[in-house]
Amino acid sequence: MPAMVVREFAAWLSARGGRLVAGEPPPALDRSVEGVARPRRFIPRELDALDAHDVVFATADAFTAEAVISLDALVSILAESQAALVVSGLPPRDAALDDAPFVTADALAFPLFSLPGGTDAAALLRQLADEVTARQVAVERETREAQAALARARRQEDSIANLAAALAAHTRLGCIVEDAHRVALAIALPPDPSTLTEAMVAAALASYAARRAVRAATPGGLGEDIPVQRRLQGDLARAIIPLTEGEVPIAFLSLVGHDAAVTPRTVEILWRVAPAFLPALRAARTQLAPVSPPIIDPLAALLDGALPEAELARFTAERHGDLSTPHALLLARPLDLDAAASRAWARDRVEVLARTPPLRLSTVRGEALCVVVTSPDIGGDGAALAGNLLGGADDLAVGIGRLATGLAGWRRSLAEAEQALRAAIRIPTRRRLRYDDLGVLQMLLPLGDAPALPAFAAATLAPLLAGDGHESLLATLETFFATNGNTFQAAQRLGLHRNTLTYRLNRIQELLGVTLDDPEVRLALHLALKIRQIAPPAV
């Protein structure tokens, strides 16, 4: 049972001279602390015997050159399942001879603490064990009190709204009950509404992080990997669990509040009190008409030819659109999500766009969101889209087709958006691309799977790719072409002295056995670099 989280342990240890020295990136401070451990020796057999979620104590002199496991390796091993590592006598980071343990802790989001040398570790461990036990007892008491509060509420009125209000009053957090389709059945605020308003809760629930949390609690996940969702809008956090029949979620129960108030203990209480909501949920389900998903996605059907073109005018008019105004097709895909999560994000955005004025036509296209947009929607370079149509998602690749009218024009714009998105995914410096921005890539992208292209690029650039410093030479050549051969501007863009740039250009010509004054050579090299952007040659 979670007794405390690392952020609470950090405050507890700070009062005793300890300090967090590395491993602070999220979700490090949200790890659960359930026990303490002080292995006699740091060897594989001793580490295998540790319980999950332990705070592990060590002394700096345990990690000599002859140690079986180095401190850096120990951090990597413990990061998989333990809560934190505390090292007595660990020197400050800026004075340490080896920075690797600190770097590893930061990379793995594993909290690493230091204690002053000579600290009585045995006494400190006893104090921490007592603190953990006391907190576990407190959680048991809080859970029993919450169960009793819900039992009293059920005797008064066994309804979802009444139970949610009782749980919110007892926990002083917002309580939300959502059905299996993520539609709110009840939202109850704590007795003091000044700390949490309906608008704050609504904004948090509408955020992408909160919606993805619910989607993860479907069969196969059932909530184990989403105990607490942090960094929601308004500095809120939400503990959420599924209410299931068998393995099928029929509803989702949440407690939401300010970040520090929502902990793994909140999740523990939710799991314990959840059965009290099931009778009311079953009764509500029998009174509601079944919700069926739409049989057809109209926009997808129009673009794919499954609906006649005559349907386009009706479909657009229903959403107050004007077919006489040119539209373009936009495709967007998050680069930090896998295929399934990307499709889930796109489905979420389609639902939001379908009910947020002004209504826009949208659908899911493969792993991407497809939106019909107008010229004002995509003004400038499209950067404003991240905070508007696309919901503020980070690290998006966006491709935009040309403006067009009529269904045939829309389909052409979709094909152009697909080409632009493909380029945006592959070119790190150009994540927002219109089809008109592609230039010669308009010709190369449709041929991207043809083996002749990467073969040509590999043969043309092979001498430059053979050495260790090939990336600097390629960057030099690309910048040289981007500035139309102006060495002064190229040197400025690269941050080089002009003599250094000249040296690099001479080195390129020497390796290739060509002169950059030859227009045919320039054309071949420029094409090879463009091909490498979309289909890097294997060398």
URCOR-V737645 format. One record per pair of residues at least 4 apart in sequence whose C-alpha atoms are under 8 Angstrom apart, sorted by the first residue. I is the first residue (numbers start at 1). J is the second residue. D is the distance in whole Angstrom. If there is no record, write none. Layout:
BEGIN
i: {I	I}
j: {J	J}
d: {D	D}
END
This chain:
BEGIN
i: {1	1	1	1	2	2	2	2	2	2	2	3	3	3	3	3	3	3	3	3	4	4	4	4	4	4	4	4	4	4	5	5	5	5	5	5	5	5	6	6	6	6	6	6	6	6	6	6	7	7	7	8	9	9	10	10	10	10	11	12	13	13	13	14	14	17	17	18	18	18	18	19	19	19	20	20	20	20	20	21	21	21	21	21	21	21	22	22	22	22	22	22	22	22	23	23	23	23	23	23	23	23	23	23	23	24	24	24	24	24	24	25	25	25	26	26	27	27	28	28	28	29	30	31	31	32	32	32	33	33	33	33	33	34	34	34	34	34	35	35	35	35	35	35	36	36	36	36	36	36	36	37	37	37	37	37	37	38	38	38	39	39	39	39	39	40	41	42	42	42	42	42	43	43	43	44	45	46	50	51	52	52	52	53	53	53	53	54	54	54	55	55	55	55	55	56	56	56	56	56	57	57	57	57	57	58	58	58	58	58	59	59	59	59	60	60	60	60	61	62	63	63	63	63	64	65	69	69	70	71	71	72	72	72	72	72	73	73	74	75	75	75	75	75	75	76	76	76	76	78	78	78	79	79	79	79	79	79	83	83	84	84	84	84	85	85	85	86	86	86	86	87	87	87	87	88	88	88	88	88	88	89	89	89	89	89	90	90	90	90	91	91	91	92	93	93	99	100	101	102	102	103	104	105	105	105	105	106	106	115	120	121	122	123	124	125	126	127	128	129	130	131	132	133	134	135	136	137	138	139	139	139	140	141	142	142	143	143	143	143	143	144	145	146	146	146	146	146	146	147	147	147	147	148	149	149	149	149	150	150	150	150	150	150	151	151	152	153	153	153	153	153	154	154	154	154	157	158	158	158	158	159	159	160	160	160	160	160	160	160	161	161	161	161	161	162	163	163	164	164	164	164	164	164	164	165	165	165	165	165	165	166	167	167	168	168	168	168	168	168	168	168	168	169	169	169	169	171	172	172	172	172	173	173	173	173	173	174	174	174	174	174	174	174	174	174	174	175	175	175	175	175	175	175	175	176	176	176	176	176	176	176	176	176	177	177	177	177	177	177	177	177	178	178	178	178	178	178	178	178	179	179	179	179	179	179	180	180	180	180	182	182	182	189	189	189	189	190	192	193	196	196	196	197	198	199	200	200	200	201	201	202	203	203	203	204	204	204	204	204	205	205	206	206	207	207	207	208	208	208	208	208	209	209	209	209	210	210	210	210	211	211	212	212	212	213	213	213	213	214	214	214	215	216	216	216	216	216	217	217	217	217	217	217	217	217	218	218	218	218	218	219	219	219	221	222	222	222	222	223	223	223	223	226	226	226	227	227	227	227	227	228	228	228	228	228	228	228	228	229	229	229	229	230	230	230	230	230	231	231	231	231	232	232	232	235	235	236	236	236	236	237	237	237	237	237	238	238	238	238	238	239	239	239	239	239	239	239	239	240	240	240	240	240	240	241	241	241	241	241	241	242	242	242	242	242	243	243	243	243	243	243	243	243	244	244	244	244	245	245	251	253	253	254	255	255	255	256	257	257	258	262	263	264	265	266	267	268	269	270	273	274	277	278	279	280	281	282	283	284	285	296	297	297	298	298	298	299	299	299	299	300	300	300	300	301	301	301	302	302	302	302	302	302	302	303	303	303	307	308	309	309	310	311	312	312	313	313	314	315	316	316	316	316	316	317	317	319	319	319	320	323	323	324	325	325	326	326	326	326	326	327	327	327	327	327	327	327	327	328	328	328	328	328	328	328	328	328	328	328	328	329	329	329	329	329	329	329	329	329	329	329	329	330	330	330	330	330	330	330	330	330	330	330	331	331	331	331	331	331	331	331	331	331	331	332	332	332	332	332	332	332	332	332	333	333	333	333	333	333	333	333	334	334	334	334	334	334	334	335	335	335	335	336	337	337	338	339	339	340	340	341	342	342	342	343	343	343	343	343	343	344	345	346	346	346	346	346	346	347	347	347	347	348	349	349	349	349	350	350	350	350	350	351	352	353	353	353	353	353	353	354	354	354	354	355	360	360	360	361	361	362	362	362	362	363	363	363	364	364	364	365	365	373	373	374	374	375	375	377	377	378	378	378	381	381	382	383	384	385	385	385	386	386	386	386	386	386	387	387	387	388	396	397	397	397	397	397	398	398	398	398	398	398	399	399	399	399	399	399	399	399	399	399	399	399	400	400	400	400	400	400	400	400	400	401	401	401	401	401	401	401	401	401	401	401	402	402	402	402	402	402	403	403	404	404	404	405	405	406	407	408	409	410	411	412	413	414	415	416	416	417	417	417	418	419	419	419	419	419	420	420	420	420	420	421	421	422	423	423	423	423	423	424	424	424	424	424	425	426	426	427	427	427	433	433	434	435	438	440	441	441	442	443	444	444	445	447	448	448	448	448	449	450	451	452	453	453	453	454	454	454	454	454	454	454	455	455	456	456	457	457	457	457	457	457	457	457	458	458	458	458	458	460	460	460	461	461	461	461	462	462	463	463	463	464	464	464	464	464	464	465	465	465	466	466	469	470	471	472	473	473	473	473	474	475	476	476	476	476	476	476	477	477	478	478	478	479	479	479	479	480	480	480	480	480	481	481	482	483	483	483	485	486	487	487	487	487	488	488	489	490	490	491	491	491	491	491	492	492	496	496	497	498	499	500	501	502	503	504	505	506	507	508	509	509	509	509	510	514	515	516	516	517	517	518	519	520	521	522	523	524	525	526	527	528	529	530	531	531	532	532}
j: {34	136	265	268	32	33	34	136	264	265	268	32	33	34	132	133	135	136	139	265	8	9	32	33	34	132	135	263	264	265	9	29	30	31	32	33	263	264	10	28	29	30	31	32	33	83	84	111	11	29	30	12	13	33	14	18	19	20	15	16	17	18	19	18	19	115	116	113	114	115	116	113	114	115	24	111	112	113	114	92	93	102	111	112	113	114	102	103	105	106	110	111	112	113	28	102	104	105	106	107	108	109	110	111	112	28	29	106	109	110	111	29	106	109	30	109	31	109	109	110	111	111	263	53	83	53	83	264	53	54	55	83	132	52	53	54	55	132	51	53	54	55	129	132	54	55	56	57	125	128	129	50	54	55	56	57	125	56	57	58	46	47	56	57	58	46	46	46	47	62	68	69	47	68	69	48	49	50	54	82	81	82	83	81	82	83	84	82	83	84	82	83	84	85	86	82	83	84	85	86	85	86	87	88	121	62	85	86	87	88	87	88	89	90	87	88	89	90	89	67	67	69	70	71	70	70	73	74	74	75	101	76	100	101	102	104	77	101	78	79	85	101	104	105	110	80	104	105	108	82	84	85	83	84	105	108	109	110	110	111	110	111	112	113	111	112	113	112	113	114	115	112	113	114	115	114	115	116	117	118	119	114	115	116	117	118	114	115	116	117	95	96	114	96	99	102	103	104	105	106	112	107	108	109	110	111	112	110	111	119	124	125	126	127	128	129	130	131	132	133	134	135	136	137	138	139	140	141	142	143	265	269	144	145	146	269	147	268	269	272	273	148	149	150	167	170	171	269	273	151	272	273	276	152	153	166	167	170	154	163	166	167	273	276	155	276	156	157	158	162	163	166	158	159	162	163	162	162	163	279	280	163	280	164	177	185	186	277	280	281	165	185	186	187	188	166	167	277	168	175	176	177	186	187	188	169	175	187	188	189	190	170	171	175	172	173	174	175	188	189	190	191	255	173	189	190	191	190	189	190	191	192	189	190	255	256	257	187	188	189	190	196	201	254	255	256	257	186	187	188	189	253	254	255	256	184	185	186	187	188	253	254	255	256	184	185	186	187	251	252	253	254	182	183	184	185	186	251	252	253	183	184	185	250	251	252	249	250	251	252	214	251	252	193	196	197	198	196	196	197	200	201	257	201	202	203	204	233	234	205	256	206	207	233	234	210	232	233	234	236	210	211	210	211	211	232	233	212	345	348	391	393	213	229	231	232	214	229	232	238	215	348	216	344	345	217	226	229	240	218	240	252	344	221	222	223	225	226	221	222	223	224	226	241	242	249	222	223	242	248	249	247	248	249	225	241	242	247	249	227	240	241	242	239	240	241	239	240	241	264	267	237	238	239	240	262	263	264	267	237	238	239	240	235	236	237	238	259	235	236	237	259	236	237	238	258	259	256	257	258	259	256	257	258	259	262	254	255	256	257	262	254	255	256	262	263	264	266	267	252	253	254	255	267	270	252	253	254	267	270	271	249	250	251	252	253	249	250	251	252	253	274	275	278	248	249	250	251	249	250	281	270	274	270	262	266	270	262	261	262	262	266	267	268	269	270	271	272	273	274	277	278	281	282	283	284	285	286	287	288	289	301	301	363	302	307	315	303	361	362	363	304	363	364	365	305	306	307	306	307	308	309	311	312	407	407	410	411	311	312	313	407	314	315	316	407	317	323	318	319	320	321	322	323	361	321	322	359	360	361	359	405	406	405	374	405	374	375	403	404	405	372	373	374	375	403	404	405	410	372	373	374	375	400	401	402	403	404	410	413	414	370	371	372	373	400	401	402	403	410	413	414	417	369	370	371	372	373	398	399	400	401	414	417	365	368	369	370	371	398	399	400	417	418	421	368	369	370	390	396	397	398	399	421	342	346	367	368	369	396	397	398	342	368	393	394	395	396	397	395	396	397	425	395	341	342	342	343	367	344	367	345	346	367	368	347	364	366	367	368	369	348	349	350	363	364	367	368	369	351	363	364	369	352	353	369	390	391	354	362	363	364	369	355	356	357	359	360	361	362	389	359	360	361	362	359	371	372	373	371	372	369	370	371	372	369	370	371	368	369	370	369	370	377	378	378	403	379	403	382	385	382	384	385	432	433	432	432	388	389	390	392	390	391	392	393	394	396	391	392	393	392	431	421	424	425	431	432	420	421	424	431	432	433	417	418	419	420	421	422	423	424	432	433	434	435	413	416	417	418	420	421	433	434	435	412	413	414	415	416	417	418	420	434	435	436	413	416	417	434	435	436	409	413	409	410	413	409	410	410	411	412	413	414	415	416	417	418	419	420	435	421	434	435	422	423	435	442	445	446	424	433	434	435	438	425	433	426	427	433	438	445	534	428	430	431	432	433	431	533	534	431	533	534	437	438	438	442	442	444	445	530	446	447	448	531	534	453	453	531	534	535	453	454	455	456	457	531	535	458	531	532	535	536	537	538	459	537	460	528	461	462	527	528	529	531	532	537	462	528	537	538	539	524	525	528	465	512	525	528	466	539	467	511	512	470	473	474	508	511	512	470	471	539	470	539	473	474	475	476	477	504	505	508	478	479	480	490	494	501	504	505	481	505	482	526	529	483	490	493	494	484	485	486	487	490	485	526	490	487	489	490	490	490	491	498	501	502	492	498	493	494	501	495	496	497	498	501	496	497	500	501	501	502	503	504	505	506	507	508	509	510	511	512	513	514	515	516	514	521	521	521	522	521	522	522	523	524	525	526	527	528	529	530	531	532	533	534	535	536	536	537}
d: {7	7	8	7	6	6	5	7	6	6	7	7	6	6	6	8	5	5	7	7	6	7	6	5	7	7	7	8	8	7	6	7	6	6	5	5	7	7	6	7	5	6	6	6	6	7	7	8	7	5	7	6	6	8	6	8	7	7	7	7	7	5	7	5	6	6	7	7	6	5	7	5	6	7	8	7	6	4	7	8	7	7	8	6	6	7	5	8	6	6	8	6	5	7	7	7	8	4	4	7	7	5	5	4	6	6	7	6	6	7	6	8	6	5	8	6	7	7	5	6	6	7	8	8	6	6	6	7	5	6	7	6	8	8	5	6	8	7	8	7	5	6	7	7	5	5	6	8	7	7	6	7	6	6	5	6	8	6	5	7	6	7	8	8	8	8	7	6	7	8	7	6	6	6	7	6	7	7	7	8	5	5	8	6	4	5	8	5	5	7	7	5	5	6	7	8	8	6	5	6	6	5	6	8	8	7	8	6	5	6	5	5	6	8	6	6	5	5	8	7	5	7	6	6	8	8	6	6	6	6	6	7	6	4	8	7	6	8	6	6	8	7	7	6	7	7	7	8	8	5	8	8	8	8	8	7	8	5	8	8	6	5	6	8	6	5	6	6	5	6	7	8	6	5	6	6	4	6	5	7	7	7	6	5	4	7	6	7	8	8	6	6	8	6	7	7	6	6	6	6	8	6	6	6	5	6	7	7	8	7	6	6	6	6	6	6	6	6	6	6	6	6	6	6	6	6	6	6	6	6	7	8	6	6	6	8	6	8	5	7	8	6	6	6	7	6	8	8	7	6	8	6	8	6	6	7	7	7	6	6	6	7	8	7	6	8	7	6	7	7	6	6	4	7	8	7	7	7	7	8	6	6	5	6	8	8	7	7	6	7	6	8	5	7	7	6	6	7	6	6	7	7	7	7	6	6	7	8	5	7	8	6	6	7	5	5	5	5	6	6	5	8	8	7	8	5	6	8	8	5	7	8	7	5	6	6	5	7	6	5	6	7	8	8	5	5	6	8	6	5	7	7	6	5	6	7	8	6	5	6	6	5	6	8	6	6	5	7	7	6	5	6	5	5	4	5	7	5	5	7	5	6	6	6	4	6	6	5	5	7	7	8	8	6	7	7	7	7	8	6	6	7	7	6	6	6	6	8	7	6	8	6	6	6	8	7	5	5	7	7	6	7	7	7	6	7	7	6	8	8	7	8	6	7	8	6	7	7	7	8	6	8	6	8	7	7	6	7	8	8	8	8	8	6	7	7	8	7	5	4	4	8	7	7	6	8	5	7	8	7	6	6	6	7	7	8	6	8	8	7	8	6	6	8	7	8	6	6	7	7	6	7	6	4	7	7	7	7	7	6	5	6	8	8	7	4	7	7	6	6	6	8	5	6	8	6	6	7	5	4	5	6	6	6	5	6	6	6	4	7	7	5	5	6	7	8	8	7	6	7	6	4	7	7	8	6	6	7	7	7	7	6	8	6	4	6	5	6	5	6	7	7	8	7	5	4	5	7	6	7	8	7	7	8	8	8	8	7	6	6	7	6	7	6	6	6	6	6	6	6	8	7	6	6	6	6	6	7	7	6	8	7	6	7	6	8	8	6	7	7	6	6	6	8	8	6	5	6	6	5	7	7	8	7	8	7	8	6	7	8	8	6	7	6	6	7	6	7	6	7	6	5	7	7	8	5	7	6	7	8	8	7	7	7	8	7	7	8	5	5	5	6	6	5	7	5	5	6	7	6	5	6	8	7	6	6	4	6	7	6	8	7	6	5	6	6	5	8	8	7	6	5	6	8	6	5	6	7	7	6	4	6	7	6	8	6	5	5	7	6	5	6	6	7	7	5	5	7	8	6	6	4	6	7	7	8	7	5	6	6	5	7	6	8	7	7	6	4	6	6	6	7	7	7	6	6	6	6	6	6	8	6	6	6	7	6	7	7	5	6	8	6	6	6	8	6	7	6	5	6	8	6	8	6	6	7	7	7	6	6	6	7	7	7	6	8	6	6	8	7	7	6	6	7	8	6	7	7	7	6	5	7	5	4	6	6	5	7	6	5	6	6	6	6	7	7	8	6	7	8	7	5	8	7	7	8	7	7	7	5	6	8	5	6	5	6	8	8	6	4	8	7	7	6	5	6	5	6	8	5	6	6	5	6	5	7	7	4	4	8	8	7	6	5	6	7	8	7	4	8	6	7	6	5	6	8	4	6	7	5	4	8	7	6	5	8	5	7	8	7	6	7	8	7	5	6	7	5	7	6	6	6	6	6	6	6	6	6	6	6	6	6	7	6	6	6	7	8	7	8	6	6	6	5	7	6	7	7	6	8	8	8	6	7	6	5	6	6	7	7	6	7	6	7	6	7	7	7	6	7	6	7	7	7	6	7	7	7	7	8	7	6	8	8	6	6	6	7	8	6	7	7	6	7	5	8	6	7	6	7	6	8	8	4	7	6	7	6	5	8	5	7	7	7	7	7	6	8	7	7	6	7	8	6	6	6	7	7	7	7	7	5	8	7	7	8	7	6	6	6	6	7	8	7	6	6	6	8	7	7	7	7	6	7	6	8	7	6	6	7	8	6	5	7	7	6	6	7	8	8	6	6	8	6	6	7	7	8	6	6	6	6	8	6	5	6	6	6	6	8	6	6	6	6	6	6	6	6	6	6	6	6	6	6	6	5	6	7	7	7	7	6	6	8	8	6	6	6	6	6	6	6	6	6	6	6	6	7	6	7	4	6}
END
